[in-house]
Amino acid sequence: MPAEAGLRVAQDTAALLREALAGFQAVTIATEAITSADITTIQLLLAARKQALASGKSLTLAAPPTGALRALLIETGCLDANGRAWTPDGEFWIQPTRQSEPA
């Protein structure tokens, strides 16, 4: 993912995710370079994951989010203040290997 991963680049980010899912059975997203994110970032990643699972593919994060993305996930309630998932679906953000198989 690019450093700027918010609304201003949402169309480009969505296109990159679509291309990756079209070309590969398993896609791993590196998020450590993200320095600016907003709710659009979360929505794009969750939508891409949903699309992957519906297509019998997988989309995972290379590592649990850090920096701006982690802060955003906590701020929006996707993770608790300690960075733990609130729901089983929230495990996507912190346990990349648990989502490696399509549901």
N, C-alpha and C positions, 0 to 999 in steps of 0.2 A: 504494500500500500504506500502511496506517496505521503510526504510530510503533511501536506494540506489535504485533509480527507473529509472536508465538510461539504456543505451545500453548494458552494461555488464550483466544485469539481465533481459533483454527484453524477452527472451524465458520463463523464470520462471514467470515473470509478466503476459505474454500473457496466459500461461497455467492457472494461478490462475483466470484470468478474464473469460476464457472459461469455467472453472469448475463452477464458480459462476453463469454464465448465463445458463449453462446446468441444474443447480440444483434449481434455484429460478426464480420466475416470476418477482420479483423486486430486483434489486441489488443496494445497496448504498455503495459508495467507500469513505473511510476515507483517506484523503491525508495529514493530519497534521503532520504525522511522516516523511514525505519526507524531506530529507536534501540534496539530490543530484538528479538532474533531467536534462534531455536533451530533444531534439526534439522527441526522441523515446517515452518518457513518454507521451507527448501530442498525438502522433500518436496512441499509444496503447489505450489510454482512448477514443479518438474519434472513433477509429475502433470498440471498444467494445460497445460504445453507438450506433453506426450505426447497429451493429449486433443485439443488444437488440431490437431496434425499428423495424428492419426488421422481427424479430421473435415475435412481439407483446408483448414484455417485456419492462421493463424500467431499465435504469442505470442512477443513479444520484450521485452527490457528496454529502457527508454528510454536508459539509459546503463549502463556497467559499474558494478557495486555499489561503494559506498563505506561508510565507517563500520562499524557493527555487522554488517551483512550481509557485507561484504568480509572482515572479521575472522573471521566464522564460516565462510565458504567456505574460507579458508586453514586454519583450525583443523581442519576436517573433511576436508581433503585434496582438496576440489573444485578448489582453485587452489593453486599453489605459493607459497612465501614472498614471491615478487615479484609475485603476483597474476596469474600466467600459468596457462592451462589445462593440466592434466595429460593430458587425453584430447581427441579431437575433439569428443565430446559436451560437454565442459567449455567449449567455445567459446560456448555459450549464454550464459554468465555475462559474457564480456568482449567479444564481437563481435556486438552485437544485429543489425546489418544482415546478417550471414551467415545468420541463421536466419529471414529475412523470407519465404522461400518454403517451403511445405510440402515435406517430404522424401517 
